[in-house]
Amino acid sequence: MAAPAYLARSGSTYVRQAPPGHAFRLYFQGWRSDWTLEKEHKYQTLAPLEQLDKTVVEGLRSLRRRQQDAANLLGMWSLEGTSTAPFATGLGIEHPLENGFAFLDPYGLPYLPGSSVKGVLRRAAEELALFEADKGGWSIPAVWWLFGFDATSACFAADADEPRPILEERARWREALRSHLERLAPTDVKLLEDYLACARPPKPKEKPLSRDDVMRWVLGGPQVANLLRQMHSRGALEFWDVIPEPVDSKLRIDIMNPHYGHYYQGGEPPGDWGSPIPIFFLTLPPGSEFTFFVRYRPPLAWPSAAREYFEQVQDEAPRWQALLAAAFEFAFDWLGFGAKTAVGYGRMERKNAAPLLVATPGQHGAPLPPPPASGSSLEDLAPLEKRIGHLTSARDLSAEAVALANELSRRKNHPDSPRLAAALFKVIRDKCWLVEKVLKNPIFAELVKKGGAE
């Protein structure tokens, strides 16, 4: 959008004083007089947005305080996090600079949509339930009760004419769900049956859905697809938009520098002779603060057994809070929030030793303790120590080393993890390519340092 003429005549003051979202979208200054883009001045176009004006900072902090006050009134659970990597969001939003950014209207301030937070936390809960040794209390029935049913899950998606890696990943999720359902504890089986009866009440003369029915769903087919569409339930958790506070009241300009445009867009053979085309985009720098607000509001149709299960107090906090804290910790370490998480953006850590719980009188108001440490007994890591001892004879040395590094990272709170990480590092120390590969995992790298091997 073009800036009004009187603003253009007033100089650049309005850009410095305006919220970054307004300057980025409403008052974009990258156009020439013929409405073509000044591609050679992309960085100069973004540079004025880096430093937030003091009036913008005051407005941001005021908005965060109002959000906190509203959360207090509703008795919401909250958790404070600090980014350990750059944070980007909304890059897919259309913008002349090719990469957009998510700004909250009408304030023009960066934000992370609550729907995005919910998606990341749901994925964290599913991965904990299906793939992790330390599940943090999560099961698939618990995921469905708290987040709602997802008929488009990879566990139920029908195979189509798609690349082989996608088909293999779906098969992995289907097998994980089948295996998970087979091993459900009796309490979780009852939780599953209650959920199925609530999400799709049986018709007259129809048998209620059971665990066996869900296990058959992974086989797919038209009848299964029709049944999945009939599963209706609202999850109990509501996630608010997150309004971060950038460290030092600054945004940051990052750059992508693709070299193979002639291959991807021109159909030419790939090679390193291509000319790089810098692409600049906005991010929040590491150290920015995020406050996540979550409200527990189960539907009125919930059976009393489900309410009692999730509201049962354990270690001075209801079960749903402990589950949520475990999902956040996993998401902070392994998934990240926002865009470009596959290359390390959006990683976070908890700001405080324990999450802050805000509650109104009559609700569970005790602070939530930290989630239980992964691998609480010393014997838990004995199999990993044995695998490290036999690492040099592994059929695929690289895959086994990476798997061990990841497993130790997941159990970072175990007192023996630093020692075993150091032992693993010593075994592969002479293989520089492999050392570089495992040390890309920042949690494992920290464990190696704690173990005194680096």
N, C-alpha and C positions, 0 to 999 in steps of 0.2 A: 504494500500500500504506500502511496506517496505521502510525504509530510506536507502539512499545510504551508502555504507560502510565507505566512508571517513567522512561522517557526524557523524556516530556512533562513530568513533575513535576520533573525535574532542571534545567529551564531550557534555555537555548539553547547551553550549553557544548558539548554533544555534536555540534551542527550545525557549530560552528566546527572541532572537532577531527576530525570524520569526513571521509573522502575525499568529494569532491564528488559522485561517482556514487552513494554510499550516501545522502547527504542529499537528492539530487535524486529518487531512486526509492524507496528503502526507508523513508526518514524524511520523506517529503513533508509539508510543514506547511500546505498550502493548503486543507484540508478544514474545513467547518463541522461542528458537532455532528450535523447531520442528513445528513451525507455529500454535501452540495452544495459546489460550488467557490466559493471567495471570489474572484470574478473581479476585483473592484476592488482586490485586494491581490496581483496577480500579480507585480509588480516586487518588492514587499516579500518575497515568498516566495523569489525568486531571489537577492536581495541578499546574504544570509549566505553564499552559495556563492562569491562573487567572490574573496575572499582565502583562499588555501590556508593551512592551519595548518602550522607548521614541521615537525610530525611527518609530515604528508602529503608535504611537499616532500622530506624526507629519504627517505621510502619511494619516491617517484618517482625520485629520483636513484639510489638503490640499485638499483631495477629496471632503469634505463637502463644502469648499469654491468654488471649481470649479463647483459643482452642483448649488450653490447659484448664481454664476455669469451667468451660462447658463440659469437659471430660470429668472434672471433679463432681459437678452436679449430677451427672449420669452414673457415677460410680464405675468408670471405665478402668480397665487395666492398661498400663502403659509401660513402655520400655524405651530407654534412651540408648542410642548407638552413635558411634563416631566412624566416619568413613576412613578406611585405611588405604584406599585407592581412589583415583578420580571417579566421579559419579556423573553419568549422563542419562538423560531421559527424554523421550519424545523425538529422537533423531529422525524418525520416519515422517514427522509432520512436514508438510510442504513448506519450502522456503526458497528464496532465490539462491541462497548459498549451498543448496543441495541437502543440507542437514538442518532440521529444525530443532526445537527445544520446547519442552513442556513448561508453559507458564500459566499460573492460575489467574483466570479472569475474575473480577476486574482489577486485581491487585498488580498484575504484571510481575509476580514473583515465582521463582522456581518451585516446583512441587512434584511429588511422586503420587500418582493416583492411588486411592485405596484399593481399586480393583487390581492394580498391578501388585500391590503388597499381598493381597489375598491369593493371587495366582502363584506367587513365589512360595508363600507359606504352605499352600496346598501341595505343591510339588515337593517341598521339603518333607512334609508329613508322609506323602506316598513313598518317597524314597526311603525314609526311615522304616516304614512298615514293611516294605517289600525287599529291600536290599541290604540293610545294615544289621550287623550283629547286635549292636546296642540300639534298640528301637526307641528309646526314650519314652516307652509306654504306648507308642502308637500302634494301631491296627487299622486295617481297611474299614471295618465298621465304624471305628472312631472318626476316621476321615470323613465318611459319608454323613455321620450325625452332625459334625461340627462345620463342614464346608458344603454339604449338599452333594447330591449324586451327579456324576459327570458321564453322560452317555457317550461323549466323544473321546473318552480316555483311550490311551494307547492299548489298554488291556482289552478293549472291546472293538477297536477300529477294524473294519474289514480290509483285507488285503486288496490292493489294486495294482495297476501297472505303474509301479514306482521303483525307484532305485533300490538295489539290493540292501544297502545299509539300513534304509528305513524299514524294510520288511524284516530284517534281522532284529532290529531294535523292538519292533512290535512283538515279535515272537518272544523276545526276552521278557518283556513286560507281561505277556499272557502267561508264560510259564511261571514267572515269579508270583503272580496272583493265584494261580492254581495251587502252587506249593504252599503259599501263605495260608490259603483257606483250609488246606488239609491239616495244617498244624495249629489251627486256632484253639486256644484254651476254651474250656466250657463257658466261662464268663463271656468271652468274645463271641462264641457261637450264639448265645442268648441275645447279645447285643445286636448281632447281624440279623437274627430272625425278627427281633422287635423292629428293626429299621425297615426291613422288607415289608412287614405288615403295615407300617406307618406310611411308607412311600407309595405302596401300591396295595391297598386293602383288597383281600380276595373277594371275588364276585360270588354270588350264591352258588352253592354246590361246587365250588372251586377250591382246590387245596391251596393253603398258604405257600408262598415262595419259601424255599429253604436254601441252605448252603449248597446242596447239590445242583440246584437250579443256577445259582451264580457261577458255579464251576463250568456248567455247560454253556454259559454265555460267551466264554472266550472262544468257542468254536464258531461263533457268528452265524450268519444266515438271515434271510428276510424275517422270519418269525421272531428271532432274537432282537433284530433292529426295531421291530414294531413294539416289542415288550419294553425295550430300553426307553423308548419315547414316552411310555406310560409311567415311568418312574418320576414322581414329582415330590420334591421336598426342599424346604429352605434350610440352609445351614444355620447353626446357632451363633456364628461369629460374624460381626460387622467390623469392617476395617475403614478407618477414616483416612482421608488424604493426609500425606506427610508434607509439612512445610519445613524444609531444612534451613539451617543458618550457616551460610558459607564461612569458613575460617577466614579471619582477617577482613571480613566483609568484602570478599573478592570472588569473582568468577574466574575461570581459567579458560584459555584458548588452547585446545589440542589440535593435532594435525594428523591426518591420514595421508600417506604419500604413495599411492599405487603406481607401480611401474609397468603394468601389463595391460594398459588400456587398448593397445593395438591388438592384443590377443582376445580379450573379453568382448570388445566392442567392434573391432575392425576385422575379425576373422583371420588375422595373420598368425603365423607360427609364434609360440611364446619364446621370449629371449630377454636377456638383460640389457638390450640396446634401447629399450623403450624409454621415452622421456617421462619422468615423474610429473604428475599433476597434483600439486598440493590441494588438499581439501581441509579447510579449517572448520572447527565446530566447538560449541560451548560445552563446558563441563563445570562441575563444582570440585574444588581441589580436595585432596586428602586432608582429614582433620575437621571436615564439616560435621555439624551436629544434626542428628535426626531423632525425632520423638515419634514413636509408633503408638497409636491408640487403638485398642480393640475392645469391643463391647460384646458381652455374652448375653444374648437375647434369644433363648430357645422358643420355637413356635408353641402356641397354646396347645396344639395337637400332640405334643410330645407325651409319651406314656411316662408315668411316674418312675418306672424302673430306669429309664434313660436319664432323667433328671438326677436321680439319686446317684447314678454311676458317675456322671461328670461333675457333680457338685460335692461329691464326697471329699471331705477334708483330709489331706495327707501332708504331714510336715507343715501344718499350719496354713495350708493353701488348698483350694479346691483342685480336683484332678485336671480340669480343663486348662487351668493356668500352667500347671507343670507341663502338660503336653505342648502348650503354646510356646513356653520358654525353650523346650527342647527343639521345636521346629525352628524358632528364631536362631538359636545357636548354630544349627546345621546350615540354615540359609546364609548366615553371616560368613561362615567359613567356606562353604562349597558352592553356593549358587549365585549370590550377589543380587543386587536390586538395580532396576533400571535397564539401560541398554549396554551393549558390548560386554556383557558379563563373560562371554567365552574367552575374551582376551584379558580378563582380570579387572575390568571396571566394576564398580558397585560393591566391592567387598567392604565389610564393616566389622566392628567389634563392639561389645557392650561397653557403654561409657562407665557404668557403675558396676561394683562387684555383684549387685543383685538388682533385678528390675524393680522399678517403682510401681507400687500398686496404689491407685487412688480409689477410694470407695466411699459411698455414703453410709451413714449409720444404718445398721441392720444387715449390711452385706459383709462378705468376708473381707476384712480390712487389713489383714496381716501382710507384711511384705513377703513377696515370693522369694524363697531361697534359691540359690543357684541350682541348675539342674544337676542331678547326680552325675558324678564323674564317670566317664566311660571306662569300663574295666576296673571295677572297684576292688577286686581281689588280686593279689600278686600272682596267683596261678593263671590268670586269664591270658597272659602274654607268653606262656610257655610254648604254645604251638608256633607263635611268630619267631621266638628265639631259635627254635629248631629249624624253621625254614631259612632263617638267616645263615645258620651254620651250614646248610646244604645249598646255599645260593649258587655257588660256582658250578654245581652239577645240574642246575636247572636246564630244562630243554630250551626255554626262551629266557635268557638272562635278563634282557631289558624289561620284558613284561612282568617277570617275577619281582624285580627290584622296584619297579613303579608300584606294583600292587602292595608290596610290603611297606613302602613309604607312605602310601595312602592309608593303609590300615593303622599304622602307627600315628598318623596325623589325626585320624578319627578318635584315637584313644590318647590324645595329647595330655589329658589330665591324670593318666596313670603314672605313678611314681617311677616305673621302670621304662617308660617310653623314651626319655632322653638317652638312657644307657643303650637301649637297643637301636635307636636311631644312629648313635655314634658307631655302634658295631656294624650296622649296615653300611654306613659311609666308609668305614675302613676296608670293607671287603671290596668295594668298587672304586676305591680312591684312585687306582692307576688307570681307570677307564674314564678319561676326561669327558667324552661325549655322554656317558651315562650319568656321571656326576652332575653335569649341567642339566640333564633332563630331570632328575629327581629333585634338584635344588630349586627348580621352578616352582615347586610347591612351597610357599612361604612358611607354612606351619611346620613342615618337615625340616626346612632349613633352620628354623628356630630351635627345634628339638636337637638337631645336630650340634648347634652352638652350646645348648645347655648341657649336652653330653660331653663336651670338651674335645670333640674330634675335628673341629674346623679352625 
